[in-house]
Amino acid sequence: MKNIVHGVGRPRLNLGEIKAIVLPLPPLAEQERIVAEVERRLSVIEEQEVVVTASLKRAARLRQSILERAFSGRLLS
């Protein structure tokens, strides 16, 4: 693409040049494997989001509990 980009101050491509660019794609089986792996990783991320959200809620409750005990004088007992 470096060979077809033109312009000095604002490098650009026209529509005809963009249409002429050949983008190699992996075979369909490889594309399907890529999609499956991305979906697997997204599901792991979603599971981790649930864990993090639950942990944040628990931390907030613990913080409130500690503050409540501190202000009521029961923190050291």
PyMOL Python script that loads the backbone (N, CA, C, O; Angstrom):
from pymol import cmd

cmd.read_pdbstr("""\
ATOM      1  N   MET A   1       0.832  -1.196   0.000  1.00  0.00           N
ATOM      2  CA  MET A   1       0.000   0.000   0.000  1.00  0.00           C
ATOM      3  C   MET A   1       0.871   1.253   0.000  1.00  0.00           C
ATOM      4  O   MET A   1       0.475   2.295  -0.522  1.00  0.00           O
ATOM      5  N   LYS A   2       2.058   1.141   0.590  1.00  0.00           N
ATOM      6  CA  LYS A   2       2.932   2.320   0.618  1.00  0.00           C
ATOM      7  C   LYS A   2       3.225   2.833  -0.787  1.00  0.00           C
ATOM      8  O   LYS A   2       3.433   4.030  -0.988  1.00  0.00           O
ATOM      9  N   ASN A   3       3.241   1.910  -1.767  1.00  0.00           N
ATOM     10  CA  ASN A   3       3.575   2.306  -3.138  1.00  0.00           C
ATOM     11  C   ASN A   3       2.445   3.063  -3.825  1.00  0.00           C
ATOM     12  O   ASN A   3       2.695   3.796  -4.782  1.00  0.00           O
ATOM     13  N   ILE A   4       1.205   2.903  -3.361  1.00  0.00           N
ATOM     14  CA  ILE A   4       0.096   3.567  -4.057  1.00  0.00           C
ATOM     15  C   ILE A   4      -0.458   4.778  -3.305  1.00  0.00           C
ATOM     16  O   ILE A   4      -1.257   5.530  -3.863  1.00  0.00           O
ATOM     17  N   VAL A   5      -0.053   4.977  -2.066  1.00  0.00           N
ATOM     18  CA  VAL A   5      -0.508   6.154  -1.314  1.00  0.00           C
ATOM     19  C   VAL A   5       0.133   7.386  -1.929  1.00  0.00           C
ATOM     20  O   VAL A   5       1.328   7.393  -2.223  1.00  0.00           O
ATOM     21  N   HIS A   6      -0.661   8.421  -2.120  1.00  0.00           N
ATOM     22  CA  HIS A   6      -0.110   9.662  -2.689  1.00  0.00           C
ATOM     23  C   HIS A   6      -0.521  10.839  -1.833  1.00  0.00           C
ATOM     24  O   HIS A   6      -1.449  10.751  -1.030  1.00  0.00           O
ATOM     25  N   GLY A   7       0.175  11.930  -2.014  1.00  0.00           N
ATOM     26  CA  GLY A   7      -0.085  13.126  -1.235  1.00  0.00           C
ATOM     27  C   GLY A   7       1.015  13.313  -0.219  1.00  0.00           C
ATOM     28  O   GLY A   7       1.489  12.345   0.374  1.00  0.00           O
ATOM     29  N   VAL A   8       1.421  14.538  -0.014  1.00  0.00           N
ATOM     30  CA  VAL A   8       2.514  14.828   0.904  1.00  0.00           C
ATOM     31  C   VAL A   8       1.984  15.257   2.263  1.00  0.00           C
ATOM     32  O   VAL A   8       2.325  14.660   3.284  1.00  0.00           O
ATOM     33  N   GLY A   9       1.161  16.277   2.277  1.00  0.00           N
ATOM     34  CA  GLY A   9       0.648  16.798   3.544  1.00  0.00           C
ATOM     35  C   GLY A   9      -0.408  15.908   4.151  1.00  0.00           C
ATOM     36  O   GLY A   9      -0.518  15.806   5.373  1.00  0.00           O
ATOM     37  N   ARG A  10      -1.195  15.256   3.293  1.00  0.00           N
ATOM     38  CA  ARG A  10      -2.281  14.387   3.757  1.00  0.00           C
ATOM     39  C   ARG A  10      -2.324  13.139   2.875  1.00  0.00           C
ATOM     40  O   ARG A  10      -3.044  13.104   1.877  1.00  0.00           O
ATOM     41  N   PRO A  11      -1.558  12.126   3.243  1.00  0.00           N
ATOM     42  CA  PRO A  11      -1.531  10.911   2.419  1.00  0.00           C
ATOM     43  C   PRO A  11      -2.937  10.330   2.268  1.00  0.00           C
ATOM     44  O   PRO A  11      -3.712  10.299   3.225  1.00  0.00           O
ATOM     45  N   ARG A  12      -3.264   9.861   1.033  1.00  0.00           N
ATOM     46  CA  ARG A  12      -4.609   9.357   0.804  1.00  0.00           C
ATOM     47  C   ARG A  12      -4.616   8.336  -0.332  1.00  0.00           C
ATOM     48  O   ARG A  12      -3.639   8.179  -1.063  1.00  0.00           O
ATOM     49  N   LEU A  13      -5.746   7.652  -0.452  1.00  0.00           N
ATOM     50  CA  LEU A  13      -6.020   6.721  -1.546  1.00  0.00           C
ATOM     51  C   LEU A  13      -7.367   7.076  -2.132  1.00  0.00           C
ATOM     52  O   LEU A  13      -8.279   7.487  -1.415  1.00  0.00           O
ATOM     53  N   ASN A  14      -7.492   6.915  -3.450  1.00  0.00           N
ATOM     54  CA  ASN A  14      -8.821   7.128  -4.030  1.00  0.00           C
ATOM     55  C   ASN A  14      -9.563   5.795  -4.080  1.00  0.00           C
ATOM     56  O   ASN A  14      -8.975   4.747  -3.814  1.00  0.00           O
ATOM     57  N   LEU A  15     -10.844   5.830  -4.417  1.00  0.00           N
ATOM     58  CA  LEU A  15     -11.680   4.637  -4.375  1.00  0.00           C
ATOM     59  C   LEU A  15     -11.167   3.539  -5.295  1.00  0.00           C
ATOM     60  O   LEU A  15     -11.176   2.365  -4.927  1.00  0.00           O
ATOM     61  N   GLY A  16     -10.724   3.909  -6.475  1.00  0.00           N
ATOM     62  CA  GLY A  16     -10.193   2.915  -7.404  1.00  0.00           C
ATOM     63  C   GLY A  16      -8.977   2.207  -6.834  1.00  0.00           C
ATOM     64  O   GLY A  16      -8.824   0.997  -7.003  1.00  0.00           O
ATOM     65  N   GLU A  17      -8.119   2.944  -6.165  1.00  0.00           N
ATOM     66  CA  GLU A  17      -6.931   2.345  -5.550  1.00  0.00           C
ATOM     67  C   GLU A  17      -7.315   1.421  -4.394  1.00  0.00           C
ATOM     68  O   GLU A  17      -6.716   0.362  -4.208  1.00  0.00           O
ATOM     69  N   ILE A  18      -8.304   1.830  -3.635  1.00  0.00           N
ATOM     70  CA  ILE A  18      -8.755   0.989  -2.521  1.00  0.00           C
ATOM     71  C   ILE A  18      -9.350  -0.313  -3.050  1.00  0.00           C
ATOM     72  O   ILE A  18      -9.083  -1.382  -2.501  1.00  0.00           O
ATOM     73  N   LYS A  19     -10.160  -0.232  -4.121  1.00  0.00           N
ATOM     74  CA  LYS A  19     -10.764  -1.434  -4.693  1.00  0.00           C
ATOM     75  C   LYS A  19      -9.717  -2.388  -5.262  1.00  0.00           C
ATOM     76  O   LYS A  19      -9.942  -3.597  -5.330  1.00  0.00           O
ATOM     77  N   ALA A  20      -8.581  -1.844  -5.666  1.00  0.00           N
ATOM     78  CA  ALA A  20      -7.541  -2.677  -6.278  1.00  0.00           C
ATOM     79  C   ALA A  20      -6.690  -3.417  -5.242  1.00  0.00           C
ATOM     80  O   ALA A  20      -5.910  -4.297  -5.608  1.00  0.00           O
ATOM     81  N   ILE A  21      -6.823  -3.082  -3.979  1.00  0.00           N
ATOM     82  CA  ILE A  21      -6.015  -3.726  -2.944  1.00  0.00           C
ATOM     83  C   ILE A  21      -6.498  -5.152  -2.739  1.00  0.00           C
ATOM     84  O   ILE A  21      -7.689  -5.394  -2.542  1.00  0.00           O
ATOM     85  N   VAL A  22      -5.573  -6.084  -2.786  1.00  0.00           N
ATOM     86  CA  VAL A  22      -5.895  -7.492  -2.577  1.00  0.00           C
ATOM     87  C   VAL A  22      -5.550  -7.843  -1.135  1.00  0.00           C
ATOM     88  O   VAL A  22      -4.405  -7.705  -0.706  1.00  0.00           O
ATOM     89  N   LEU A  23      -6.553  -8.297  -0.398  1.00  0.00           N
ATOM     90  CA  LEU A  23      -6.336  -8.704   0.992  1.00  0.00           C
ATOM     91  C   LEU A  23      -6.424 -10.226   1.067  1.00  0.00           C
ATOM     92  O   LEU A  23      -7.490 -10.801   0.849  1.00  0.00           O
ATOM     93  N   PRO A  24      -5.321 -10.864   1.370  1.00  0.00           N
ATOM     94  CA  PRO A  24      -5.379 -12.320   1.467  1.00  0.00           C
ATOM     95  C   PRO A  24      -6.177 -12.750   2.696  1.00  0.00           C
ATOM     96  O   PRO A  24      -6.014 -12.185   3.778  1.00  0.00           O
ATOM     97  N   LEU A  25      -7.029 -13.738   2.526  1.00  0.00           N
ATOM     98  CA  LEU A  25      -7.817 -14.286   3.621  1.00  0.00           C
ATOM     99  C   LEU A  25      -7.414 -15.735   3.847  1.00  0.00           C
ATOM    100  O   LEU A  25      -7.110 -16.458   2.898  1.00  0.00           O
ATOM    101  N   PRO A  26      -7.414 -16.154   5.101  1.00  0.00           N
ATOM    102  CA  PRO A  26      -7.109 -17.571   5.351  1.00  0.00           C
ATOM    103  C   PRO A  26      -8.255 -18.439   4.835  1.00  0.00           C
ATOM    104  O   PRO A  26      -9.357 -17.942   4.605  1.00  0.00           O
ATOM    105  N   PRO A  27      -7.997 -19.724   4.655  1.00  0.00           N
ATOM    106  CA  PRO A  27      -9.063 -20.630   4.224  1.00  0.00           C
ATOM    107  C   PRO A  27     -10.234 -20.601   5.208  1.00  0.00           C
ATOM    108  O   PRO A  27     -10.069 -20.243   6.374  1.00  0.00           O
ATOM    109  N   LEU A  28     -11.408 -20.978   4.728  1.00  0.00           N
ATOM    110  CA  LEU A  28     -12.625 -20.926   5.537  1.00  0.00           C
ATOM    111  C   LEU A  28     -12.476 -21.711   6.844  1.00  0.00           C
ATOM    112  O   LEU A  28     -12.942 -21.262   7.890  1.00  0.00           O
ATOM    113  N   ALA A  29     -11.836 -22.867   6.790  1.00  0.00           N
ATOM    114  CA  ALA A  29     -11.664 -23.668   8.006  1.00  0.00           C
ATOM    115  C   ALA A  29     -10.848 -22.899   9.053  1.00  0.00           C
ATOM    116  O   ALA A  29     -11.150 -22.954  10.245  1.00  0.00           O
ATOM    117  N   GLU A  30      -9.826 -22.190   8.601  1.00  0.00           N
ATOM    118  CA  GLU A  30      -9.011 -21.393   9.528  1.00  0.00           C
ATOM    119  C   GLU A  30      -9.812 -20.220  10.079  1.00  0.00           C
ATOM    120  O   GLU A  30      -9.697 -19.891  11.260  1.00  0.00           O
ATOM    121  N   GLN A  31     -10.626 -19.585   9.232  1.00  0.00           N
ATOM    122  CA  GLN A  31     -11.482 -18.501   9.700  1.00  0.00           C
ATOM    123  C   GLN A  31     -12.439 -19.006  10.778  1.00  0.00           C
ATOM    124  O   GLN A  31     -12.669 -18.325  11.778  1.00  0.00           O
ATOM    125  N   GLU A  32     -12.990 -20.188  10.575  1.00  0.00           N
ATOM    126  CA  GLU A  32     -13.909 -20.764  11.558  1.00  0.00           C
ATOM    127  C   GLU A  32     -13.192 -21.064  12.864  1.00  0.00           C
ATOM    128  O   GLU A  32     -13.754 -20.857  13.940  1.00  0.00           O
ATOM    129  N   ARG A  33     -11.953 -21.550  12.783  1.00  0.00           N
ATOM    130  CA  ARG A  33     -11.176 -21.790  14.011  1.00  0.00           C
ATOM    131  C   ARG A  33     -10.897 -20.479  14.748  1.00  0.00           C
ATOM    132  O   ARG A  33     -10.951 -20.417  15.976  1.00  0.00           O
ATOM    133  N   ILE A  34     -10.601 -19.443  13.979  1.00  0.00           N
ATOM    134  CA  ILE A  34     -10.343 -18.119  14.587  1.00  0.00           C
ATOM    135  C   ILE A  34     -11.594 -17.618  15.305  1.00  0.00           C
ATOM    136  O   ILE A  34     -11.519 -17.146  16.440  1.00  0.00           O
ATOM    137  N   VAL A  35     -12.737 -17.722  14.642  1.00  0.00           N
ATOM    138  CA  VAL A  35     -13.999 -17.278  15.240  1.00  0.00           C
ATOM    139  C   VAL A  35     -14.286 -18.070  16.511  1.00  0.00           C
ATOM    140  O   VAL A  35     -14.689 -17.495  17.522  1.00  0.00           O
ATOM    141  N   ALA A  36     -14.081 -19.393  16.466  1.00  0.00           N
ATOM    142  CA  ALA A  36     -14.335 -20.232  17.647  1.00  0.00           C
ATOM    143  C   ALA A  36     -13.430 -19.818  18.806  1.00  0.00           C
ATOM    144  O   ALA A  36     -13.877 -19.763  19.952  1.00  0.00           O
ATOM    145  N   GLU A  37     -12.170 -19.530  18.516  1.00  0.00           N
ATOM    146  CA  GLU A  37     -11.237 -19.129  19.571  1.00  0.00           C
ATOM    147  C   GLU A  37     -11.609 -17.761  20.144  1.00  0.00           C
ATOM    148  O   GLU A  37     -11.545 -17.560  21.356  1.00  0.00           O
ATOM    149  N   VAL A  38     -11.994 -16.831  19.290  1.00  0.00           N
ATOM    150  CA  VAL A  38     -12.419 -15.505  19.769  1.00  0.00           C
ATOM    151  C   VAL A  38     -13.655 -15.644  20.655  1.00  0.00           C
ATOM    152  O   VAL A  38     -13.737 -15.016  21.710  1.00  0.00           O
ATOM    153  N   GLU A  39     -14.620 -16.470  20.226  1.00  0.00           N
ATOM    154  CA  GLU A  39     -15.831 -16.670  21.031  1.00  0.00           C
ATOM    155  C   GLU A  39     -15.494 -17.313  22.374  1.00  0.00           C
ATOM    156  O   GLU A  39     -16.070 -16.951  23.400  1.00  0.00           O
ATOM    157  N   ARG A  40     -14.554 -18.275  22.367  1.00  0.00           N
ATOM    158  CA  ARG A  40     -14.140 -18.916  23.620  1.00  0.00           C
ATOM    159  C   ARG A  40     -13.531 -17.894  24.567  1.00  0.00           C
ATOM    160  O   ARG A  40     -13.845 -17.863  25.757  1.00  0.00           O
ATOM    161  N   ARG A  41     -12.662 -17.064  24.023  1.00  0.00           N
ATOM    162  CA  ARG A  41     -12.008 -16.057  24.866  1.00  0.00           C
ATOM    163  C   ARG A  41     -13.005 -15.016  25.372  1.00  0.00           C
ATOM    164  O   ARG A  41     -12.905 -14.567  26.514  1.00  0.00           O
ATOM    165  N   LEU A  42     -13.956 -14.633  24.538  1.00  0.00           N
ATOM    166  CA  LEU A  42     -14.977 -13.687  24.987  1.00  0.00           C
ATOM    167  C   LEU A  42     -15.809 -14.280  26.113  1.00  0.00           C
ATOM    168  O   LEU A  42     -16.197 -13.567  27.039  1.00  0.00           O
ATOM    169  N   SER A  43     -16.088 -15.579  26.044  1.00  0.00           N
ATOM    170  CA  SER A  43     -16.865 -16.205  27.109  1.00  0.00           C
ATOM    171  C   SER A  43     -16.064 -16.249  28.404  1.00  0.00           C
ATOM    172  O   SER A  43     -16.629 -16.096  29.486  1.00  0.00           O
ATOM    173  N   VAL A  44     -14.749 -16.459  28.303  1.00  0.00           N
ATOM    174  CA  VAL A  44     -13.891 -16.417  29.500  1.00  0.00           C
ATOM    175  C   VAL A  44     -13.908 -15.011  30.092  1.00  0.00           C
ATOM    176  O   VAL A  44     -13.982 -14.847  31.310  1.00  0.00           O
ATOM    177  N   ILE A  45     -13.842 -14.007  29.236  1.00  0.00           N
ATOM    178  CA  ILE A  45     -13.877 -12.615  29.703  1.00  0.00           C
ATOM    179  C   ILE A  45     -15.198 -12.323  30.408  1.00  0.00           C
ATOM    180  O   ILE A  45     -15.213 -11.689  31.463  1.00  0.00           O
ATOM    181  N   GLU A  46     -16.299 -12.780  29.832  1.00  0.00           N
ATOM    182  CA  GLU A  46     -17.609 -12.552  30.448  1.00  0.00           C
ATOM    183  C   GLU A  46     -17.681 -13.206  31.823  1.00  0.00           C
ATOM    184  O   GLU A  46     -18.227 -12.625  32.761  1.00  0.00           O
ATOM    185  N   GLU A  47     -17.129 -14.415  31.945  1.00  0.00           N
ATOM    186  CA  GLU A  47     -17.108 -15.085  33.251  1.00  0.00           C
ATOM    187  C   GLU A  47     -16.284 -14.283  34.252  1.00  0.00           C
ATOM    188  O   GLU A  47     -16.670 -14.149  35.413  1.00  0.00           O
ATOM    189  N   GLN A  48     -15.162 -13.756  33.809  1.00  0.00           N
ATOM    190  CA  GLN A  48     -14.314 -12.963  34.691  1.00  0.00           C
ATOM    191  C   GLN A  48     -15.000 -11.664  35.101  1.00  0.00           C
ATOM    192  O   GLN A  48     -14.835 -11.200  36.229  1.00  0.00           O
ATOM    193  N   GLU A  49     -15.769 -11.079  34.185  1.00  0.00           N
ATOM    194  CA  GLU A  49     -16.523  -9.866  34.520  1.00  0.00           C
ATOM    195  C   GLU A  49     -17.510 -10.141  35.644  1.00  0.00           C
ATOM    196  O   GLU A  49     -17.684  -9.311  36.536  1.00  0.00           O
ATOM    197  N   VAL A  50     -18.157 -11.302  35.605  1.00  0.00           N
ATOM    198  CA  VAL A  50     -19.103 -11.672  36.658  1.00  0.00           C
ATOM    199  C   VAL A  50     -18.363 -11.792  37.990  1.00  0.00           C
ATOM    200  O   VAL A  50     -18.837 -11.302  39.015  1.00  0.00           O
ATOM    201  N   VAL A  51     -17.202 -12.444  37.969  1.00  0.00           N
ATOM    202  CA  VAL A  51     -16.416 -12.622  39.194  1.00  0.00           C
ATOM    203  C   VAL A  51     -15.956 -11.270  39.733  1.00  0.00           C
ATOM    204  O   VAL A  51     -16.047 -11.015  40.934  1.00  0.00           O
ATOM    205  N   VAL A  52     -15.467 -10.411  38.856  1.00  0.00           N
ATOM    206  CA  VAL A  52     -14.981  -9.089  39.289  1.00  0.00           C
ATOM    207  C   VAL A  52     -16.125  -8.258  39.856  1.00  0.00           C
ATOM    208  O   VAL A  52     -15.965  -7.599  40.884  1.00  0.00           O
ATOM    209  N   THR A  53     -17.269  -8.285  39.196  1.00  0.00           N
ATOM    210  CA  THR A  53     -18.423  -7.527  39.687  1.00  0.00           C
ATOM    211  C   THR A  53     -18.843  -8.002  41.073  1.00  0.00           C
ATOM    212  O   THR A  53     -19.116  -7.189  41.957  1.00  0.00           O
ATOM    213  N   ALA A  54     -18.894  -9.315  41.262  1.00  0.00           N
ATOM    214  CA  ALA A  54     -19.262  -9.866  42.568  1.00  0.00           C
ATOM    215  C   ALA A  54     -18.217  -9.481  43.618  1.00  0.00           C
ATOM    216  O   ALA A  54     -18.567  -9.154  44.753  1.00  0.00           O
ATOM    217  N   SER A  55     -16.956  -9.521  43.247  1.00  0.00           N
ATOM    218  CA  SER A  55     -15.887  -9.161  44.182  1.00  0.00           C
ATOM    219  C   SER A  55     -15.954  -7.683  44.568  1.00  0.00           C
ATOM    220  O   SER A  55     -15.729  -7.332  45.726  1.00  0.00           O
ATOM    221  N   LEU A  56     -16.260  -6.831  43.613  1.00  0.00           N
ATOM    222  CA  LEU A  56     -16.386  -5.399  43.909  1.00  0.00           C
ATOM    223  C   LEU A  56     -17.554  -5.136  44.854  1.00  0.00           C
ATOM    224  O   LEU A  56     -17.450  -4.319  45.769  1.00  0.00           O
ATOM    225  N   LYS A  57     -18.666  -5.833  44.627  1.00  0.00           N
ATOM    226  CA  LYS A  57     -19.818  -5.670  45.517  1.00  0.00           C
ATOM    227  C   LYS A  57     -19.467  -6.146  46.925  1.00  0.00           C
ATOM    228  O   LYS A  57     -19.819  -5.499  47.912  1.00  0.00           O
ATOM    229  N   ARG A  58     -18.774  -7.279  47.012  1.00  0.00           N
ATOM    230  CA  ARG A  58     -18.373  -7.814  48.319  1.00  0.00           C
ATOM    231  C   ARG A  58     -17.422  -6.845  49.019  1.00  0.00           C
ATOM    232  O   ARG A  58     -17.552  -6.607  50.219  1.00  0.00           O
ATOM    233  N   ALA A  59     -16.469  -6.285  48.274  1.00  0.00           N
ATOM    234  CA  ALA A  59     -15.523  -5.330  48.854  1.00  0.00           C
ATOM    235  C   ALA A  59     -16.247  -4.092  49.376  1.00  0.00           C
ATOM    236  O   ALA A  59     -15.899  -3.566  50.433  1.00  0.00           O
ATOM    237  N   ALA A  60     -17.248  -3.631  48.640  1.00  0.00           N
ATOM    238  CA  ALA A  60     -18.020  -2.454  49.085  1.00  0.00           C
ATOM    239  C   ALA A  60     -18.774  -2.768  50.375  1.00  0.00           C
ATOM    240  O   ALA A  60     -18.823  -1.942  51.287  1.00  0.00           O
ATOM    241  N   ARG A  61     -19.366  -3.974  50.451  1.00  0.00           N
ATOM    242  CA  ARG A  61     -20.086  -4.354  51.674  1.00  0.00           C
ATOM    243  C   ARG A  61     -19.126  -4.458  52.858  1.00  0.00           C
ATOM    244  O   ARG A  61     -19.443  -4.013  53.961  1.00  0.00           O
ATOM    245  N   LEU A  62     -17.945  -5.051  52.621  1.00  0.00           N
ATOM    246  CA  LEU A  62     -16.957  -5.174  53.700  1.00  0.00           C
ATOM    247  C   LEU A  62     -16.486  -3.806  54.165  1.00  0.00           C
ATOM    248  O   LEU A  62     -16.311  -3.574  55.361  1.00  0.00           O
ATOM    249  N   ARG A  63     -16.282  -2.904  53.218  1.00  0.00           N
ATOM    250  CA  ARG A  63     -15.853  -1.543  53.568  1.00  0.00           C
ATOM    251  C   ARG A  63     -16.905  -0.865  54.440  1.00  0.00           C
ATOM    252  O   ARG A  63     -16.586  -0.247  55.455  1.00  0.00           O
ATOM    253  N   GLN A  64     -18.159  -0.990  54.028  1.00  0.00           N
ATOM    254  CA  GLN A  64     -19.231  -0.385  54.811  1.00  0.00           C
ATOM    255  C   GLN A  64     -19.299  -1.000  56.204  1.00  0.00           C
ATOM    256  O   GLN A  64     -19.522  -0.294  57.188  1.00  0.00           O
ATOM    257  N   SER A  65     -19.113  -2.284  56.285  1.00  0.00           N
ATOM    258  CA  SER A  65     -19.140  -2.975  57.579  1.00  0.00           C
ATOM    259  C   SER A  65     -18.012  -2.487  58.481  1.00  0.00           C
ATOM    260  O   SER A  65     -18.214  -2.247  59.671  1.00  0.00           O
ATOM    261  N   ILE A  66     -16.830  -2.345  57.905  1.00  0.00           N
ATOM    262  CA  ILE A  66     -15.677  -1.862  58.679  1.00  0.00           C
ATOM    263  C   ILE A  66     -15.919  -0.434  59.137  1.00  0.00           C
ATOM    264  O   ILE A  66     -15.651  -0.104  60.293  1.00  0.00           O
ATOM    265  N   LEU A  67     -16.422   0.419  58.252  1.00  0.00           N
ATOM    266  CA  LEU A  67     -16.703   1.807  58.640  1.00  0.00           C
ATOM    267  C   LEU A  67     -17.771   1.869  59.730  1.00  0.00           C
ATOM    268  O   LEU A  67     -17.661   2.652  60.673  1.00  0.00           O
ATOM    269  N   GLU A  68     -18.785   1.053  59.594  1.00  0.00           N
ATOM    270  CA  GLU A  68     -19.855   1.030  60.595  1.00  0.00           C
ATOM    271  C   GLU A  68     -19.284   0.634  61.958  1.00  0.00           C
ATOM    272  O   GLU A  68     -19.602   1.257  62.971  1.00  0.00           O
ATOM    273  N   ARG A  69     -18.450  -0.391  61.980  1.00  0.00           N
ATOM    274  CA  ARG A  69     -17.834  -0.816  63.243  1.00  0.00           C
ATOM    275  C   ARG A  69     -16.903   0.249  63.798  1.00  0.00           C
ATOM    276  O   ARG A  69     -16.870   0.482  65.006  1.00  0.00           O
ATOM    277  N   ALA A  70     -16.143   0.899  62.917  1.00  0.00           N
ATOM    278  CA  ALA A  70     -15.206   1.924  63.373  1.00  0.00           C
ATOM    279  C   ALA A  70     -15.958   3.090  64.010  1.00  0.00           C
ATOM    280  O   ALA A  70     -15.558   3.574  65.068  1.00  0.00           O
ATOM    281  N   PHE A  71     -17.029   3.541  63.387  1.00  0.00           N
ATOM    282  CA  PHE A  71     -17.751   4.694  63.911  1.00  0.00           C
ATOM    283  C   PHE A  71     -18.626   4.357  65.110  1.00  0.00           C
ATOM    284  O   PHE A  71     -19.053   5.252  65.839  1.00  0.00           O
ATOM    285  N   SER A  72     -18.894   3.074  65.316  1.00  0.00           N
ATOM    286  CA  SER A  72     -19.678   2.685  66.492  1.00  0.00           C
ATOM    287  C   SER A  72     -18.778   2.240  67.649  1.00  0.00           C
ATOM    288  O   SER A  72     -19.267   1.877  68.719  1.00  0.00           O
ATOM    289  N   GLY A  73     -17.467   2.270  67.427  1.00  0.00           N
ATOM    290  CA  GLY A  73     -16.525   1.902  68.486  1.00  0.00           C
ATOM    291  C   GLY A  73     -16.352   0.421  68.653  1.00  0.00           C
ATOM    292  O   GLY A  73     -15.813  -0.009  69.672  1.00  0.00           O
ATOM    293  N   ARG A  74     -16.784  -0.388  67.702  1.00  0.00           N
ATOM    294  CA  ARG A  74     -16.683  -1.838  67.819  1.00  0.00           C
ATOM    295  C   ARG A  74     -15.579  -2.417  66.937  1.00  0.00           C
ATOM    296  O   ARG A  74     -15.526  -3.634  66.761  1.00  0.00           O
ATOM    297  N   LEU A  75     -14.711  -1.602  66.385  1.00  0.00           N
ATOM    298  CA  LEU A  75     -13.698  -2.088  65.453  1.00  0.00           C
ATOM    299  C   LEU A  75     -12.658  -2.940  66.138  1.00  0.00           C
ATOM    300  O   LEU A  75     -12.197  -3.922  65.556  1.00  0.00           O
ATOM    301  N   LEU A  76     -12.271  -2.599  67.361  1.00  0.00           N
ATOM    302  CA  LEU A  76     -11.198  -3.307  68.045  1.00  0.00           C
ATOM    303  C   LEU A  76     -11.691  -4.500  68.841  1.00  0.00           C
ATOM    304  O   LEU A  76     -10.870  -5.295  69.297  1.00  0.00           O
ATOM    305  N   SER A  77     -12.954  -4.657  69.023  1.00  0.00           N
ATOM    306  CA  SER A  77     -13.441  -5.759  69.854  1.00  0.00           C
ATOM    307  C   SER A  77     -13.714  -7.003  69.061  1.00  0.00           C
ATOM    308  O   SER A  77     -14.129  -8.015  69.625  1.00  0.00           O
TER     309      SER A  77
END
""", "prot")
cmd.dss("prot")
cmd.show_as("cartoon", "prot")
cmd.util.cbc("prot")
cmd.orient("prot")
